[in-house]
Amino acid sequence: MPHTIIERPPTKEELAIVEFENRPDLASNIFLLIFAVAGFLVAGGVAGWLAELLRLPHPERLRYLAWAVVVILYVISGIGFNLADKPRRRRAKMDAHQGMVQQIEIRNPKAVLLGYETTADPLLVLDIGDGKLLYLHGQWMYDNRVFGAPEFDPEVLDEIVNQDRVNGMPDPYGFPSTEFTMVRMRHLGRILSVRVSGEYLPPEERTGPLLAPHYNLNQSELLDGAIDDAPSILHSENERRKENAT
């Protein structure tokens, strides 16, 4: 199960993704602002209605209180979101400053499907040899652009999915495979591309109490250990990341 890992400068397309990952998450912050404005209007209306129903002598005070609660919740939510996103931004910044991407060529791995998250994200671990495990998760496995594949007819995809293909794509794009080249952001773990050059490799499916929870790990991780110990390795690494994030 040999593998080779090199680091190289990103292509123009890869650099665009690296730069995108370094941008502030404006979409999420705008959503929070819209939600706050809507809450501000609703809270004011409900407070006015209650004040009138209860015949309060100073109805504006209840309205001010409701608005204050909305503002406080907005500030807390914004701070919480940005604190939670801080580790991701730090890793993306490291990739940008380093100016390199990691390219991994893998042949004849052993693949284990640990299950799916509630969002249908596959949890996949591959033994790539030399005591290294490649942990993968996320809906990027369903993205044809990652695999350099064309858009597929939905009926074709349905037929393939019924055959239990992890990424739901026909040959020569089925993943995991006996041979492939993966390009990733080393620190953030963002998958930039996967080029399949082997045959589809049906993973062994395993279930257990430690396999279901969402791990606070990147889309991809290179870890040390044996594939039979993957659940405990992932759990330990997840706990270590949580401690370092606090």
Summary of the structure (lengths in Angstrom):
residues: 246
radius of gyration: 23.3
end to end distance: 37.1
largest distance: 78.7
contacts: 693
relative contact order: 0.15
helix: 45%
strand: 22%
